[in-house]
Amino acid sequence: MYMSDYKTDHQTKQQKSFETEDARSLLDQLLADSKLYTQSRDYKDLLDFVVLLRNFAPFNAMLLQVQKPGLSYAASARDWRERFDRWPKEGARPLLILWPFGPVALVYDVMDTKGKPLPEDVASFFARGEIDEIKLRSFEPLLKRKSIEWCFVDAGDRNAGSIRVVLRASSDKDTTQYRIHINRNHDPAVKFATLVHELGHLFLGHLGSDRKLGVPERRALDHSQQELEAESVAYIVCERNGVKSKSQTYLANFVNANTTIDHIDVYQVMRAAGQIETQLSLAAHTQYDRPTKSSKF
């Protein structure tokens, strides 16, 4: 197995741990008990937090925010030891995240570790940098494997792109085929933001369910709800990968115009963002010590 294949398989296994009924029930209970993220400002703050913790999948970053609001950086004991020459303090309280080998893994807040001083840019340690044409083109074969065709079109500036179903699977043995149109006249950063936004619609279920891709049925949402969710996904993925997009302005305007987020499914937004990072091989690689059989959480 090539290293790239291993990384993709590793990312897929991690992402699938967030797509179970148990994960959904856990999140629903946490949000209900904590009464968090009911206000639009709190929701935007959550997205910013998920952007900050690039070394965790979006879903796990949210779990950390629920457990310890205000946390600035966290990592596994192994990462602290191997990457930063630090280790958890005696009696430090671990935080829980989902992990396919686990069912949970333990991580520690930077404030609960000791050792060598941290790099000044630790918060951006896992930043991916800007997207250029070469990197952009590398996504095409990855999407093609999932029956997602990507076509460039000659369009005006106000037409960024679109996505549609080309052929709907008629049985579980068939594969639904998709086509994304992206304006070839935009620069790479805008193209990337458009790609992520349109993939957001797909993985949020706005085009209908797709069992092979792990996509739910959510076509019933109105247009404004769909756009807000897709922009939320685009904001997370773009910001975590060093790309500035119009999503920042879009979400800021939403916060200014609204006080609640009654119709936003936070779980679906985090799940879709993680799926897109996995499909594009952008997922971060926090390393964990495999739990022992005697571990109890």
Disulfide bonds with the S-S distance in Angstrom:
none
